[in-house]
């Protein structure tokens, strides 16, 4: 939808940047822990299989509209947003 909006002269945003710039999660490499066991979990406790199972189907906030309105929304999120990035 964001691609169609941009082709029509509008914009699509996540609140922090273009939707079309969002990359799908990349599978994490397996690593060994102190006991030489393979550790599949990342720092959030999600396993390699859970991350790889999502594929390209990632949920992100979606804002579609005119370039001016979406730019204003991005500026609002940058000013009032938390320290997420």
C-alpha positions as CSV (number, residue, x, y, z in Angstrom):
1,X,0.0,0.0,0.0
2,X,2.8,2.4,0.8
3,X,4.3,1.9,-2.6
4,X,1.0,2.7,-4.3
5,X,0.7,5.8,-2.1
6,X,4.2,7.0,-3.0
7,X,3.5,6.4,-6.7
8,X,0.4,8.5,-6.4
9,X,2.2,11.4,-4.8
10,X,1.6,10.5,-1.1
11,X,3.7,8.9,1.6
12,X,3.8,5.9,3.9
13,X,5.5,6.0,7.3
14,X,6.0,3.9,10.4
15,X,6.1,7.1,12.5
16,X,9.9,7.0,12.4
17,X,10.7,6.6,8.7
18,X,9.5,5.2,5.3
19,X,7.6,1.9,5.4
20,X,9.5,0.8,2.3
21,X,12.8,1.1,4.2
22,X,11.7,-1.5,6.8
23,X,13.7,-4.7,6.5
24,X,12.4,-8.1,7.5
25,X,14.1,-9.7,10.5
26,X,17.3,-11.5,9.6
27,X,17.9,-15.0,11.2
28,X,20.5,-14.9,13.9
29,X,23.6,-17.1,13.7
30,X,23.8,-19.8,16.2
31,X,26.5,-19.2,18.9
32,X,28.0,-21.3,21.6
33,X,27.7,-20.5,25.3
34,X,30.2,-21.2,28.1
35,X,29.3,-24.9,28.3
36,X,29.9,-25.4,24.5
37,X,26.2,-25.8,24.0
38,X,24.6,-24.2,20.9
39,X,22.5,-21.2,22.0
40,X,19.6,-20.3,19.7
41,X,18.1,-17.6,21.8
42,X,18.8,-13.9,21.3
43,X,18.9,-11.2,24.0
44,X,15.1,-11.1,24.1
45,X,14.7,-14.8,24.5
46,X,13.4,-15.4,20.9
47,X,14.8,-18.4,19.2
48,X,16.2,-18.6,15.7
49,X,13.2,-20.6,14.6
50,X,10.8,-17.9,15.9
51,X,12.5,-15.1,14.1
52,X,12.9,-17.1,10.8
53,X,9.3,-18.2,10.9
54,X,8.1,-14.6,10.5
55,X,9.6,-14.2,7.1
56,X,8.6,-11.0,5.5
57,X,5.3,-10.7,7.5
58,X,6.4,-8.1,10.1
59,X,3.9,-5.9,11.8
60,X,4.8,-2.2,11.9
61,X,2.8,1.0,12.6
62,X,1.3,2.3,9.3
63,X,0.5,5.9,8.5
64,X,-0.6,6.7,4.9
65,X,-1.5,10.1,3.5
66,X,-0.2,13.2,1.8
67,X,3.5,14.0,2.0
68,X,2.9,17.0,4.2
69,X,0.7,15.2,6.7
70,X,3.0,12.2,7.0
71,X,6.1,14.5,7.4
72,X,4.2,16.3,10.2
73,X,3.5,13.0,11.9
74,X,7.1,11.9,11.6
75,X,8.2,15.2,13.2
76,X,5.7,14.7,16.0
77,X,7.0,11.2,16.7
78,X,10.6,12.5,16.7
79,X,9.9,15.3,19.1
80,X,7.5,13.6,21.5
81,X,8.6,10.0,21.0
82,X,10.6,8.1,23.6
83,X,14.2,6.9,23.4
84,X,13.2,3.9,21.2
85,X,15.9,4.7,18.6
